[in-house]
Amino acid sequence: MTISDRAKSINPSQTLAMTAQALKMKREGKKVISFAAGEPDFDTPENIQEEAISAIKQGFTHYTVNSGIIELKEAIIGKLKKDNKVEYKTAEIIISNGAKQCLFNALLTVCNPEDEVLLPTPCWVSYTEQIKFAEAVPIFINTYQEDAFKLSAAQVEEKISSKTKLLILNSPNNPTGAVYDVEELKKIAKLLVKHDIYCISDEIYEKLVYDNTKHLSIASLSDEIKEKIITINGVSKSYAMTGWRIGYAAGPEDIISGMGKIQEHSTSNPNSIAQKASVEALNGRQDTIEEMRREFEERRKYMVEKLNQIKGISCLKPSGAFYAFPNVSKILEKGFKCNGKRIINSFDLADFILKEAEVAVIPGSAFEAEGYLRLSYAASLEDIKEGLDRIENILK
């Protein structure tokens, strides 16, 4: 007996694989420094922890409504109105087991087999595999370092066909840190309305922006464009709650309803205790976000400056998220060998860095961007300094 063609077609996550390899080496006693993680290295704020403990003690440990408790939906509606300048009803909100499940539900709801999904690259690893799982077709649109890795409306229009159903827009972007401004979003929004194309707007890193950069939700531009947007967000990155697995989506009622039906037959409701904690995250004190953001900003400054000092590497300063995305194509063009094996691509280079420097990084190929590496600065400044020194030493 063999597994299904669907399962065979899905590639494993290189980010999770590299993180797992780094953890394995740590268990073996090696002093591995990881720049692979896609999560804050901070603890969940204490007020949120206390709310979860209170929920347990009060017996809030049973099933909830499939699409999420009303208190959390109302907190999300309030947050979207205040922070993002866009208004929703409770029927236009769904809460899921992380933003990843929201994305998965949305793609399965919107896409028919062979529909085309426009996907700017570099892109987060799971977008491509989720599109394939939905039996849709990813249409990659390359963005470039010289354009700050941002998609133009002209690039979008060039790729639109009769099969185009959806655009995925991720701002702030993982892995590049690109953040779209209002004029860029207006031009893209105009095209979406003109061609009747939906857009998944992944805004999970919205609170982590730097240098006075402002995050803007594309759904806030007009009522007309709002009907085309499925906004994806969650508490994972902003509140250091990655393990709590709470994400949410806001969008047209029929799409949210469809997402709910898929969720009913897959996971049912998200964790009851985590939902209560997330109400406190959104309604409670917000100062911990700024404390974390400032710390990331300091680390970003050091990492980018140091990377640009290493021969053969160039790195843009990211405007958001917590990743640096250095260009290592000159190192690969130069060519070198490790244990008799020639280093010819970003995966080889990431593997070389892990084995020789004991530093975990993610190859650009994982993000449909050969010739780059992704380094997370969700690590202590001390580890960042030592890890980058190790990388510099083996690349001399």
DRENRO-490062 format. One record per residue (C-alpha): chain; x, y, z. Coordinates in Angstrom, 3 decimals. Example, Ala and Ser with C-alpha at 12.3 -4.5 7.8 and 13.67 -1.06 7.14 Angstrom:
// DRENRO-490062
R mol       c1       c2       c3
R   A   12.300   -4.500    7.800
R   A   13.670   -1.060    7.140
// end
This chain:
// DRENRO-490062
R mol       c1       c2       c3
R   A    0.000    0.000    0.000
R   A    1.289    3.487   -0.867
R   A    0.383    6.929    0.406
R   A   -1.779    9.261   -1.655
R   A   -0.511   11.394   -4.513
R   A   -1.639   14.425   -2.509
R   A    0.617   13.519    0.412
R   A    3.501   12.758   -1.946
R   A    3.158   16.171   -3.592
R   A    3.608   18.111   -0.345
R   A    7.179   19.057    0.548
R   A    8.249   19.147    4.201
R   A    8.993   22.529    5.780
R   A   12.708   23.329    5.497
R   A   12.421   25.787    8.370
R   A   11.055   23.138   10.722
R   A   13.598   20.605    9.443
R   A   16.532   22.944   10.099
R   A   15.181   23.837   13.544
R   A   14.808   20.137   14.362
R   A   18.370   19.415   13.216
R   A   19.699   22.240   15.400
R   A   17.794   20.882   18.417
R   A   19.178   17.397   17.747
R   A   22.729   18.766   17.736
R   A   22.042   20.625   20.985
R   A   20.865   17.400   22.605
R   A   24.135   15.835   21.511
R   A   25.964   18.469   23.529
R   A   26.949   20.832   20.723
R   A   26.768   24.574   21.347
R   A   24.445   25.381   18.486
R   A   23.199   28.927   18.008
R   A   19.923   29.038   16.115
R   A   18.895   31.829   13.770
R   A   16.260   29.492   12.332
R   A   13.352   30.123   14.669
R   A   10.222   31.869   13.453
R   A    9.094   32.875   16.922
R   A    9.925   35.534   19.528
R   A   12.407   34.435   22.182
R   A   10.353   36.176   24.882
R   A    7.946   34.634   27.370
R   A    4.221   35.233   27.048
R   A    3.380   38.306   29.203
R   A    2.387   37.471   32.762
R   A   -1.115   38.964   32.589
R   A   -1.919   36.602   29.714
R   A   -0.512   33.619   31.587
R   A   -2.623   34.495   34.620
R   A   -5.790   34.668   32.526
R   A   -5.112   31.165   31.222
R   A   -4.603   29.842   34.750
R   A   -7.833   31.510   35.811
R   A   -9.695   29.875   32.903
R   A   -8.430   26.448   33.983
R   A   -9.410   27.013   37.606
R   A  -12.879   28.166   36.535
R   A  -13.350   24.986   34.504
R   A  -13.262   26.642   31.089
R   A  -11.848   23.430   29.639
R   A  -14.606   22.135   27.372
R   A  -15.567   22.540   23.727
R   A  -16.422   26.047   22.595
R   A  -18.321   27.278   19.564
R   A  -16.463   25.977   16.501
R   A  -15.524   29.410   15.148
R   A  -14.439   30.803   18.525
R   A  -15.944   32.358   21.630
R   A  -17.916   35.580   21.315
R   A  -15.680   37.416   23.820
R   A  -12.631   36.829   21.632
R   A  -14.475   37.735   18.443
R   A  -15.530   41.010   20.049
R   A  -11.953   41.680   21.177
R   A  -10.745   41.045   17.614
R   A  -13.423   43.347   16.182
R   A  -12.362   46.072   18.609
R   A   -8.700   45.582   17.746
R   A   -9.348   45.712   13.989
R   A  -11.416   48.886   14.348
R   A   -8.884   50.642   16.572
R   A   -5.594   49.513   15.034
R   A   -6.518   48.779   11.440
R   A   -9.411   51.187   10.790
R   A  -11.710   48.495    9.434
R   A  -15.034   47.313   10.863
R   A  -16.446   43.785   10.972
R   A  -19.398   41.860   12.411
R   A  -18.982   38.700   14.475
R   A  -20.161   36.584   11.512
R   A  -17.176   37.935    9.565
R   A  -14.633   36.614   12.091
R   A  -13.302   33.095   12.625
R   A  -10.777   31.957   15.227
R   A   -8.586   28.979   14.396
R   A   -5.662   26.935   15.658
R   A   -3.071   29.467   14.569
R   A   -2.905   31.790   11.574
R   A   -1.615   28.825    9.551
R   A   -4.979   27.064    9.892
R   A   -6.768   30.277    8.902
R   A   -4.701   30.374    5.711
R   A   -5.380   26.709    5.042
R   A   -9.129   27.121    5.584
R   A   -9.201   30.226    3.379
R   A   -7.431   28.561    0.459
R   A   -9.689   25.506    0.632
R   A  -12.741   27.780    0.745
R   A  -11.817   30.119   -2.113
R   A   -9.943   27.890   -4.559
R   A  -11.237   25.302   -6.992
R   A   -8.889   22.817   -8.693
R   A   -6.605   24.554  -11.224
R   A   -7.455   28.058  -10.007
R   A   -4.350   30.235  -10.039
R   A   -2.991   31.920   -6.928
R   A   -0.580   34.815   -7.421
R   A    2.287   34.446   -4.975
R   A    5.060   37.044   -4.661
R   A    8.467   35.572   -3.881
R   A   10.412   35.346   -1.629
R   A    7.504   33.846    0.305
R   A    6.809   31.929    3.495
R   A    7.356   28.202    3.035
R   A    3.800   27.010    3.743
R   A    2.019   29.169    1.151
R   A    3.175   27.052   -1.780
R   A    2.351   23.733   -0.134
R   A   -1.071   24.902    1.045
R   A   -1.921   26.112   -2.461
R   A   -0.941   22.714   -3.851
R   A   -3.011   20.952   -1.187
R   A   -6.017   23.007   -2.313
R   A   -5.321   21.695   -5.850
R   A   -4.748   25.235   -7.049
R   A   -1.695   26.431   -8.975
R   A    0.880   28.816   -7.487
R   A    1.917   31.520   -9.942
R   A    5.163   32.956   -8.641
R   A    5.933   36.639   -9.085
R   A    9.564   37.381   -8.331
R   A   10.456   40.467   -6.339
R   A   13.996   41.772   -6.121
R   A   16.451   43.193   -3.635
R   A   16.829   46.395   -5.649
R   A   13.056   46.956   -5.281
R   A   13.138   46.235   -1.541
R   A   11.473   42.886   -2.312
R   A    8.141   44.589   -2.986
R   A    5.583   43.640   -5.592
R   A    4.395   46.262   -8.074
R   A    0.898   46.532   -9.492
R   A    2.396   46.168  -12.975
R   A    3.880   42.799  -12.016
R   A    0.503   41.663  -10.710
R   A   -1.328   42.729  -13.871
R   A    1.187   40.917  -16.060
R   A    0.414   37.598  -14.339
R   A   -3.388   37.873  -14.241
R   A   -5.194   35.313  -16.394
R   A   -8.736   33.984  -16.751
R   A   -7.866   31.421  -14.048
R   A   -6.586   33.911  -11.472
R   A   -8.600   33.615   -8.257
R   A   -6.436   34.967   -5.485
R   A   -3.386   37.011   -4.511
R   A   -1.458   36.335   -1.311
R   A    0.065   39.466    0.188
R   A    2.271   39.258    3.287
R   A    3.170   42.593    4.884
R   A    5.357   42.764    6.933
R   A    6.909   39.971    4.949
R   A    8.517   36.733    6.027
R   A   11.367   36.326    5.057
R   A   12.316   39.765    3.671
R   A   10.789   42.190    6.179
R   A    9.236   44.233    3.350
R   A    6.325   46.489    4.337
R   A    3.977   47.993    1.729
R   A    2.994   51.652    1.940
R   A   -0.412   53.144    1.212
R   A    0.280   54.124   -2.408
R   A    1.606   50.669   -3.277
R   A   -1.427   49.026   -1.691
R   A   -3.869   51.370   -3.457
R   A   -2.497   50.380   -6.861
R   A   -2.720   46.679   -6.056
R   A   -6.224   47.098   -4.599
R   A   -7.419   48.829   -7.764
R   A   -6.344   45.804   -9.811
R   A   -8.010   43.338   -7.467
R   A  -11.333   45.142   -7.802
R   A  -10.981   45.573  -11.563
R   A  -10.314   41.873  -12.172
R   A  -12.517   40.479   -9.383
R   A   -9.636   38.787   -7.546
R   A   -9.599   37.893   -3.863
R   A   -6.613   38.654   -1.654
R   A   -5.353   36.928    1.468
R   A   -3.600   39.636    3.466
R   A   -1.290   37.962    5.989
R   A   -0.592   40.587    8.657
R   A    0.762   38.415   11.464
R   A    3.885   40.613   11.933
R   A    2.001   43.935   11.889
R   A    3.208   45.139   15.305
R   A    6.877   44.512   14.524
R   A    7.861   47.419   12.266
R   A   10.877   49.727   12.520
R   A   12.286   53.134   11.591
R   A    8.879   54.807   11.891
R   A    7.445   52.451    9.272
R   A    3.651   52.233    9.449
R   A    1.690   49.062    8.822
R   A   -1.511   49.476    6.814
R   A   -4.273   46.929    6.274
R   A   -5.303   46.801    2.622
R   A   -8.924   46.129    3.701
R   A   -9.061   49.621    5.223
R   A   -8.668   51.387    1.876
R   A  -12.353   51.203    0.864
R   A  -15.551   49.225    1.353
R   A  -15.149   47.946   -2.200
R   A  -11.724   46.415   -1.612
R   A  -12.731   45.143    1.835
R   A  -15.109   42.692    0.113
R   A  -12.115   41.148   -1.666
R   A   -9.844   40.785    1.372
R   A   -9.410   37.938    3.837
R   A   -7.230   39.389    6.582
R   A   -5.182   36.850    8.520
R   A   -3.675   37.672   11.902
R   A   -3.145   36.206   15.351
R   A   -1.530   36.600   18.738
R   A    1.571   34.479   18.060
R   A    4.177   37.059   17.089
R   A    2.968   40.231   18.807
R   A    2.386   38.620   22.203
R   A    5.008   35.836   22.107
R   A    2.231   33.218   22.041
R   A    3.350   30.917   19.224
R   A    2.639   27.761   21.225
R   A   -0.873   28.857   22.214
R   A   -2.048   28.402   18.597
R   A   -4.590   31.177   18.193
R   A   -5.037   32.856   14.834
R   A   -7.989   34.655   13.308
R   A   -9.389   35.699    9.969
R   A  -11.696   38.555    9.010
R   A  -13.478   38.700    5.684
R   A  -16.712   38.424    3.700
R   A  -19.351   36.458    5.605
R   A  -19.777   33.736    2.972
R   A  -16.050   33.001    2.946
R   A  -15.807   32.985    6.738
R   A  -18.792   30.627    6.842
R   A  -17.074   28.282    4.390
R   A  -13.899   28.358    6.461
R   A  -15.981   27.457    9.505
R   A  -17.446   24.391    7.808
R   A  -13.985   23.131    6.919
R   A  -12.835   23.718   10.489
R   A  -15.851   21.826   11.883
R   A  -14.679   18.674   10.146
R   A  -10.948   19.037   10.797
R   A  -10.051   20.395   14.234
R   A  -13.293   21.868   15.603
R   A  -12.789   24.812   17.960
R   A   -9.394   26.219   18.937
R   A   -8.125   25.603   22.469
R   A  -10.607   26.996   25.000
R   A   -7.979   28.150   27.507
R   A   -5.868   29.823   24.825
R   A   -8.959   31.684   23.592
R   A   -9.534   33.172   27.052
R   A   -5.860   34.132   27.272
R   A   -6.095   35.792   23.856
R   A   -8.969   37.989   25.028
R   A   -6.610   39.328   27.687
R   A   -3.831   39.703   25.115
R   A   -5.977   41.953   22.927
R   A   -7.827   43.838   25.682
R   A   -5.117   44.003   28.345
R   A   -1.905   46.004   28.664
R   A   -0.050   46.495   25.384
R   A    3.267   47.908   26.596
R   A    5.046   44.552   26.341
R   A    4.702   44.709   22.541
R   A    6.722   47.911   22.389
R   A    9.357   46.529   24.762
R   A    9.801   43.503   22.509
R   A    9.755   45.613   19.336
R   A   12.515   47.901   20.651
R   A   14.657   44.892   21.535
R   A   14.189   43.453   18.053
R   A   15.100   46.834   16.544
R   A   18.420   46.873   18.403
R   A   19.228   43.314   17.357
R   A   18.247   44.052   13.752
R   A   20.672   46.976   13.636
R   A   23.584   44.859   14.807
R   A   22.784   41.847   12.613
R   A   22.371   43.808    9.389
R   A   25.504   45.896    9.970
R   A   27.570   42.805   10.761
R   A   26.263   40.828    7.781
R   A   27.206   43.675    5.446
R   A   30.752   43.568    6.836
R   A   31.200   39.930    5.782
R   A   32.850   39.640    2.374
R   A   30.464   38.408   -0.302
R   A   27.286   39.233    1.626
R   A   24.876   42.126    1.124
R   A   21.792   42.642    3.250
R   A   18.938   45.141    3.139
R   A   17.672   46.525    6.416
R   A   14.234   44.918    6.908
R   A   11.333   47.250    7.686
R   A    9.385   44.672    9.675
R   A    9.148   41.162   11.193
R   A   12.324   39.733   12.805
R   A   14.373   38.322    9.960
R   A   17.402   39.414    7.967
R   A   17.545   38.109    4.396
R   A   21.129   38.449    3.168
R   A   22.167   37.929   -0.442
R   A   24.922   35.283   -0.554
R   A   25.060   34.798   -4.329
R   A   28.642   36.117   -4.554
R   A   29.800   33.503   -2.056
R   A   28.076   30.781   -4.063
R   A   29.484   32.096   -7.349
R   A   32.994   31.970   -5.897
R   A   32.511   28.315   -5.046
R   A   34.240   26.234   -2.408
R   A   34.210   22.695   -1.091
R   A   33.408   21.118    2.260
R   A   34.507   17.534    2.876
R   A   34.922   17.096   -0.849
R   A   31.451   18.419   -1.654
R   A   31.099   21.595   -3.688
R   A   28.842   24.261   -2.149
R   A   26.629   25.311   -5.055
R   A   23.342   26.556   -3.575
R   A   21.767   28.077   -0.483
R   A   20.803   24.695    0.978
R   A   24.412   23.500    0.734
R   A   25.584   26.737    2.337
R   A   23.090   26.530    5.206
R   A   24.118   22.912    5.800
R   A   27.800   23.919    5.743
R   A   27.190   26.726    8.257
R   A   25.299   24.379   10.580
R   A   27.952   21.663   10.486
R   A   31.064   23.831   10.529
R   A   29.965   26.864   12.576
R   A   27.182   25.177   14.539
R   A   24.829   28.002   13.573
R   A   21.372   27.249   12.160
R   A   20.107   29.420    9.292
R   A   17.435   28.784    6.653
R   A   18.303   28.500    2.939
R   A   16.666   30.968    0.592
R   A   15.440   28.095   -1.563
R   A   12.877   27.356    1.165
R   A   11.306   30.720    0.287
R   A   11.543   30.315   -3.511
R   A   14.606   32.594   -3.456
R   A   17.875   30.882   -4.317
R   A   21.038   32.810   -3.436
R   A   19.808   34.046   -0.053
R   A   19.726   32.935    3.576
R   A   17.209   33.816    6.271
R   A   18.503   34.638    9.732
R   A   16.124   35.331   12.600
R   A   17.130   37.951   15.145
R   A   14.716   36.427   17.639
R   A   17.792   35.507   19.663
R   A   19.792   37.269   22.359
R   A   22.230   39.959   21.225
R   A   25.015   37.880   22.779
R   A   24.072   34.882   20.626
R   A   23.713   37.087   17.556
R   A   27.227   38.458   18.019
R   A   28.799   35.038   18.574
R   A   26.811   33.354   15.812
R   A   27.731   35.962   13.207
R   A   31.389   35.814   14.269
R   A   31.323   32.052   13.729
R   A   29.792   32.487   10.268
R   A   32.353   35.132    9.332
R   A   35.226   32.900   10.446
R   A   34.222   29.914    8.304
R   A   33.573   32.080    5.237
R   A   36.974   33.785    5.251
// end
